[in-house]
Amino acid sequence: MKHRKLGRTGLQVSEICLGTMTFGQQNTEAEGHAQLDMALDQGINFIDTAELYSIPPRAETYGATETIVGSWLKARGGRDKLVIASKVVGRSSSPWFRPGGEEARLTPKQIHYAVEGSLRRLQTDYLDIYQLHWPDRKIGLFGEGGTTFRDVAAANEVPIAETLGALGDLVAQGKIRHVGVSNETAWGVSQFLAASQNGGLPRLASIQNAYNLINRTFEIGLAEMCLREDVGLLAYSPLAQGYLTGKYLNGARPAGARTTLFNRGQRYEKPGVDAAIEAYHALAREEGLDPVQLAVAFVTSRPFVTSNIIGATSTDQLQTILDSTRLQITPELEAKINAIHQVHSNPAP
């Protein structure tokens, strides 16, 4: 397992990050601990979670994932050898995030409330990276499509400088070390960087956006910005919520799979997705490769990716994914991947 520098933070993080959002619904506490043990044993030092988790978000399981990670941290120790990242929710009308059912916003008061809850559940005094799960602004999220150019402003939008100022207070208090964004745009990244430079506020260390073989939109604008500005991509959904495994092809719904259980895969059920997945599977067969490992290794190999956030619901699945670190994306293999991308370009943005 290789480790890479995260932005300008001085942190060294494993090229694979263990995502934990299944802990608390699809995975029990014992299963979550087993995954964490396996990841740690194989060189992962980077764990990602969020106050929102587990997924799908529900009042009954809000914070459950952090609680499971926290009980593992307490039992295993070694906090100083780990990089722990969590997230605060962006604007949301779901009533269980904030006291009294208040609309969730990225205001200083709510950010302070959220980080205290995360620290308590994780049983730690600090977070290495604290991320904004999605913006307070009105933008297209999670593959739902963007806004029009005449419809971009949300009512009572929390200014980025105000949000970043609250994060700066938490850095000063030692409760978080570095800040990141998630599901963000190139404009948003530019505004956060400008606010930090002009106001003496914390500089963005990372951005956590979706990136995979059927959604390479990060390469358009954001990749150059993040490379030039030393903002590391923490790529999520390298397997496109499991769709790149092929298990959902032709409408299949295997028992126990996430989409079967929760019917939340619409981002990856758009026209052209199955044809693209079939093309990548054909390439894997031609090269004698596991299609799961091909998909994961491609993401890990990108120069703008600092760490690839993977997730699994069993240790067998996790081992297959971890073994992707042995697969080299050669120039010849990359050329074949790019040839497919030219024909099947970003069917699931």
N, C-alpha and C positions, 0 to 999 in steps of 0.2 A: 504494500500500500504506500503510494507516494504521498508526500505532503507539499502543499503550495502556500505561498504567502498570500494573505488576504489583504488586498488593497494596500494602504499605507499604514496598516495597524501594527505590524510586527508579529501578528498571529500567524502561526503555521497550522493549516487545517488539512485534514485528509482529503484526497481527491474524491472520495465517496463520503457523503454525509448520510447518517441514518435519519430518515424521516419517520415520524412516530404517530401520524394522525389516525392510524387504525387502532391504537391502544385505547381501550375503553369501550369499544363497540365490537369490532371484528376480532380484536385480540384481548384476552384477559390480562390481568396484572402479571401472572406467572409467565404467559407467553411473551409479553412485552419485555420482561426481565431477561428471558432467554435470548431474545433478539439482541438486546443491548449487550449481553455477555458475549455473544458470538461476534458482534461488530467490534467490540473492544479487543477481543482476542486476536482479531485479524487486522488490527492496525488503525481502525477508525477512532478518531479522537473528537469528532464533530457530530453533535446531536441537535436536531431541529425540532421545535415544537411550537405551540401557539396557545393563547388563552381560549381560542375558538374550539380547539380540538377536544374530543374526537369528532371525526367526520362520519356521517352528515351531522351538521350542527343541530343540537337539540338542547333544550333547557336542562334536561335530565343528565346530560353528559358534558355540559359546559365545564371545561377545566379538568376533565377526567384524565386526559393524556398527560398533562403536566403533573398531576398527582402520582401517576404510575412512574413516570421518569423520576420524580422526587423520591419515592420510596426506594427505587433502585439506587439513586445517588446516596441516600442515607445508609443503605445496607452495604454497598460496595466501597464507598469512600473514593479517594483519588480525585476530588473535584478540581484540584489545581492542574491536573493533567488533561482536562477536558475543555472543549469549547462548546458552550451551551448557548443556543440561540432560541429566542421566543419572539412572539409577535403580539401587538395590540390590534384589535379590530378597527377598521375604518368606519365610515358612516354606515349605520345600519339601524333599521327600525325593529329588529328582533328584540323583544322586551327583556330578555334574560341577561343581557350583557352588563347592564348598568342598574344601580339601585332605583327602585320605583318605576322601572320600565322606561327610563329616559332614553331618548334616541342616542345611540352610540356615535360619538364624534371624536375627532383628534384634537380636543382641547387640552390645555395643560392639566386641568382638574381631572379629566377622565384618564389621561395618560398616567398620571401619578396613581390614581386608583387601580388601574389595570396592572401596572408593574408591581405594586405591593401584593396583589393577588397571585401573580405569577411567581414571585419570589417565595411566597408562603407555600404554595403548592409544590414547587420544585425543591423546597427545603435548602435553599442556597441564599447567600448574602448578596450575590451579584449575578448579572447576566453578561456574558461576553459580547453578545450582539443582541440588540433589541430592535425589532423591525416593525414598520408600519404595514399591516397585513394587506391593506389596499388604501387608496387615497380617500381623502375627504371630498375631493372634487367629483364632479359628475363625468365619468368616463365609462366606456364599455369595459366590462369585467368578465373574466372567466369564459371568454369565447362568445359572449352574447352580442358582440358587434359594438362599434364605436358610436359616438355622437356626431351630429352634423356640425359644420363650421359655424352655424348660427345658433347652436344649442350646446354650449360647452360650460356655462357657468351654473353652479349649484347655488341655491339660495343660502345665504349665511355661510358661505365657504370659509373654513378656518384657514387663515393665511399660513403658508408653508413656514415662514419665519417664526410664527407663534408656536407651531408644533415643534419645530426644531429647537426653539428656545426651551421648551419643556424638557426635551430630551437632554439638552445641555445641562439643565439643573440636575437631572438624574446622574449624568456623568460626574458632575462636581461632587455629588453626594456619594459616589462610589457604588451606586446601585446598578449601573450599566457601564460597560467599558466602551462600546462602539455602537454606532447606529446604522440601520439599513432600511431599505424600502422593499416593497414587494408589489407585484402586479402594477408596475409603474411604467410611465412613458418616457420617451427621450426628453420631452419638454419638462416633465416633472423632475427628472434627474438633473437637468440643467439648472432648474430653479433651486433645488436643494444645494447644489454646489455653489451657486451664486450667494445664497443666503449664508452659508457657512463662511465663505470668503469675506463677505462684506460685513457680517455681524459678529465675527469671532465665535461662531457656533460650531458644534461637532461636524466633522466632514463625513460624508457618506462612505462607508466601508464596503457596502454590498448592495446588490439588487437581486431579489428572488422572483424570477419570472418563469413561466412555462417555456420549455425548449425541448424539442424532440424531432424525430425524422418527419413527422407529418405537421409540425408547426415550427418552422425555422424563422419566424418573423422577427425574432430578436436580432437576426443578422442585418436587418434593414434599419440602420440608424443607431440603434442602441449598442451594437457590438463595437463599432468604432468609438463611440463616446466613452464606453466603459473601459476599453483598452487604453485610450489616450489619457483618461482621467483616473486610472487605477481604482475603478469601482468593480469589484469582483462579482461575476454572475454566479449565483447559487441556483443552478438550474433545477426546476421541479418538473415532475411528470415525464421523466425520460422514456417511460413506457406508455405514455398517453393514457394514464389511468388503466393500464392493463390491456388496452386495445392493440398495442403493437405485439403482444404475445400471440395474437391471432385467435384467442379464445372466444371472441365475440363475432367473428366473421360470419356473414350470411345470417345475421340475426340470432346466432346461438346465445344462450343464456345458461352457462354452466352453474350447477348448484353451488351456493356459497360465495360466488364471485360478487364483487362490489356492485356492479351494475344490475345483476340479478336481484340482489338484496334491496338496493336503494333507488334504482332507476334514476341515476344522476349522471349518466354518461353522454348527455346531449352534445357536449362540446366535441365529441369524437364520433358522432353519428351523422355527419354532414355528407352531402354528395361528394363522391370521389375518395372517401376515406378507405373503404374496403379495397378498392383497386390499388391504392398506394400501398396498403399493408401487404396485399398479395404480392406486389412487385418486390418489396423488401424481403419477404419470406422466400420468394424464388431466388433472390440473390444469395440469401443465407444457405439455401440448399446447394446452389451452384458452388459456393465456396467451402462447403462442409462446416458451416458455423451454426451455433445456436442463435436463432433470431432474437431472443431476449438479450443475449450478450452482445450481439451486433448493435442493437439499438442503444444499449447503455454505454458501450465502449465508444460509439460515435460521439455522444454528448460529452463524455469525459475528455475526449481527445481535442475538443475545440480550444483554441488559444485564449478565448475570452471567458471560458468557464473556469472558475476557481474550484468549485466543488459541485458534485452531481448528487442531488438529494434523491435517494432511492427509498422505496418502501416495500414491505412484504407482509403477508399474513401468516407465513410459516417459515421455520428455519430452513426448510428445503428450498423454498423460493429465494430466501435471503442468500443462501450459499451460491445458488446459480448466478445471482446478480453480482455477488462479490467476486466470483470467478471471472467476471468480465474484465477485470483489471489485467488479466493475462493476454487479452486479445489486442493486437496492434492494428490500428487503422493505417494500413500502408497507403502510399500515394495511389497505387493501382486500385485498391479497394475503395478509397475515397472517390476516385474518378467514377467508379461504377455507381456509388451512392448518389453522386451529384447528377449522373445521367438520369437516374430515376426521379430525382428531385425536379429536373427540368420538365419532365412529363407530368409529374404529380406534385405540383408546387403548393405547399401549405394548404392542404384541404381542410385542416382543422385548426385555424388560428385562434 
